[in-house]
């Protein structure tokens, strides 16, 4: 039959590449962040405001430095 084409179905997928080393250490990061916030609160600084600023700086560092290992000390 002229002009008749069959099309393969369009496949859609979401791929997630998890890093089990990060999953195993995520709680250590969370504990460190909680302890840092408590130190900030203990010296009289608003913990929620500090956390907003900390996250803003982290996002800016990722945007400008990426995920390279040399960015982490900042």
ChimeraX attribute file (.defattr): number of C-alpha atoms within 10 A of each C-alpha:
attribute: neighborCount
match mode: 1-to-1
recipient: residues
	/A:1	4
	/A:2	4
	/A:3	5
	/A:4	6
	/A:5	7
	/A:6	6
	/A:7	6
	/A:8	6
	/A:9	6
	/A:10	5
	/A:11	5
	/A:12	6
	/A:13	5
	/A:14	5
	/A:15	6
	/A:16	6
	/A:17	6
	/A:18	8
	/A:19	8
	/A:20	9
	/A:21	8
	/A:22	11
	/A:23	10
	/A:24	9
	/A:25	10
	/A:26	12
	/A:27	11
	/A:28	12
	/A:29	11
	/A:30	11
	/A:31	11
	/A:32	12
	/A:33	14
	/A:34	14
	/A:35	12
	/A:36	15
	/A:37	19
	/A:38	15
	/A:39	13
	/A:40	16
	/A:41	14
	/A:42	11
	/A:43	8
	/A:44	9
	/A:45	13
	/A:46	13
	/A:47	17
	/A:48	12
	/A:49	11
	/A:50	15
	/A:51	16
	/A:52	11
	/A:53	12
	/A:54	14
	/A:55	12
	/A:56	11
	/A:57	13
	/A:58	15
	/A:59	13
	/A:60	12
	/A:61	15
	/A:62	13
	/A:63	10
	/A:64	10
	/A:65	14
	/A:66	13
	/A:67	11
	/A:68	8
	/A:69	8
	/A:70	9
	/A:71	13
	/A:72	12
	/A:73	5
	/A:74	8
